Amino acid sequence: MVRSSSASPPPSRPLGNATRGTTNPNRLRRMDRWIAAHHAAALRRGPAPVAVDLGYGSAPWTAVELLARLRTVRADVQVVGVEIDPARVAAAAPYACPGLAFAHGGFEVPLPGRRAPVLIRAANVLRQYAEDEVPAVWDRLCARLAPDGLLVEGTCDEVGRRHVWVALGPEGPRTVTFAARLSALETPSDLAERLPKALIHRNVPGQPVHAFLRDFDRAWAAAAPYASLGARQRWMRSVLALSTAWPLADGPRRWRQGEVTVRWEAVAPV
């Protein structure tokens, strides 16, 4: 991934466009839970880390919740909610507290002293952009990360029952995670409607992500006898079968949470 210099001066106006701003409490719990588990080591290293909730929307619930969840990993973590709409920043101001601040900005990710965040979370933001705009945004956000930082970008439904996200380091995309409330899932390919912008138009025959979801559905069908033991057992059996053909990046502990993570290169567009 080609990166621009993080030392370049910030633009005169925020980069990006205001999203619809739809948000609900607890919407991003699955993503936050995954971040806390997979990024704990980086959060614990060095001085007090800063995390960014980029494009938190018309209400600040996701930023408030991100702080609470990351503080289960490290008590002195700081969260900055960044919004391109000044009215949303003003509306969030009463929720600011020690460790939680709100800033007006966009993809340039303005932070005091140009600090490099150890985490940028951008949920339901790029879904509202064109597919060909995604690589440049990824480049810009990854260029703002600390050396051990993580960008998590994806999409979920309105109440967080279905969620798919890409995890990227400073070098570019690493993995894609599919997460669901299993009791409400008919087939794994139901998650296709929540693919992030980089993948949602690629869910067609001949593309790797389509093949992945096709194989997942076949494994799910073959695991139907396990449904009598509950949706979790059927999911875990399906993912175990999937792991024989696809490079998964997690294991049973995460599968039990209704997640599965696959290497980016296995499902990247061709």
C-alpha positions, 0 to 999 in steps of 0.5 A: 500500500502506498502511504502518504507522509503523516508529517504533512500539514493538515488540510484547510478543511476536513476531508470527506463527506458527512454520512447519514449519521445513523447510530444506535447504542451497542451497535458496534459491540461485536467489532469492539469485542474483537478489537479488545481481544486482537489488539490488546498487546498494542494497546498495552505498549508504550505511553497512554494510547489514543484511539479514534472513533471516526464518523461516530454519527449524530449521537456519540454512543459509539465513542462512549462505548469504545472508551468503556470497552478499551478500558477493560484492556488498559485504564488510561486509554484515550478516545477521540470521536471525530466527525465532519459535521460541526453540529454533531461535534457540538451535540457530543460535547456534553459527553466529553470526560477524562479520556474522551474528547470530540473533534471536528475533522475527517479522513485527515484525523486531526489529533492534538500534536498530530499524535499517531493513533494506535486504533482508528475505527471507521464503522458504516462510513465508507459504505456511503462512498464509491468503491473506487474511493476506498483505496485512497481513504485506506491509504490516508488512514493507514498513514496516520496510524502508529507503527503498531496501529490498526484500522478497522473499517466495516459495516453492520446493520442498525442494531449490530446483529450482522457485521463485516469488517476489514482490519488494516495495519500501516502496511495495508489490509490484513484480514476480514472478519464476519460476525453475527448474532447466530440465533438470527442467522439463516445462512452465513451468506446473509452476511453478504449484505453487510460486506464493506464497500471494498467487497460488497460489489464483488460478491459475484461468481468468479470473485474470491469473496463469493466463493468464500460465502458459497463454501461457507453456506455449503459447510453450514448445510452439511452441519445441519445435524448440529442445529439440534445442539444450538446455533453456536455448535452448528456455526463452529462445526461449519467454520471448522470445515471451512478451515480446511480450504480457507486460511482462517486467522482465528480459532475456536475461542473466537468462533464461539463468539459468532465470528470467523476471520479470514486472511485478506489475500484469500478474499481480495478482489481480483 
